[in-house]
Amino acid sequence: RAHNPWHKVVELPPRDEKTDDCSINVWVTDGERRNIGFYDFAENVWIFGKAYGKVTHWAYLPEVKP
């Protein structure tokens, strides 16, 4: 995947070990803008910045890539 780090949202990021309700922080995009965000498994929504939003793809942050 080195040539294309972006994952479609049908494949969710891994859960954060510190909380079962949220994913690890990742890059998210709506197709136009990028931001750091996470997926809230309890609410089934993407959260980035200070808002909920439509996310089309996500990518690992360089420091947390497994």
Summary of the structure (lengths in Angstrom):
residues: 66
radius of gyration: 11.1
end to end distance: 12.3
largest distance: 32.0
contacts: 154
relative contact order: 0.28
helix: 5%
strand: 39%
